[in-house]
Amino acid sequence: MTETSTAGTPGSGRTRRDTPRRGNPVGRFFGAITRFFGAMALFIRQILDELRKVVRPTRHELVTYTSVVIVFVTGVMMYVWGLDRLIVKLIAFMFGE
């Protein structure tokens, strides 16, 4: 009986990662470095492209939005303060001072 090796053939269960890598390890290292910096450059280019799409508000819009936020936050603070005072009074009434 003779044995035939099917290692590395399609359908044998071995994957490409099981086979040893050939070639220059230094070249693979610099290739990885090149891909890394290429990916970083692409990322920065995409960021700059997105920043060019940003529409900045005018001075009038900025003042209007800021005023609305300040008035809204002040209103919510007064509401919460009022509820807090009411709860303190109810607890003082229930348990005595």
Secondary structure as GFF3:
##gff-version 3
##sequence-region A 1 97
A	DSSP	three_ten_helix	16	18	.	.	.	ID=ss1
A	DSSP	alpha_helix	25	52	.	.	.	ID=ss2
A	DSSP	alpha_helix	59	95	.	.	.	ID=ss3
###
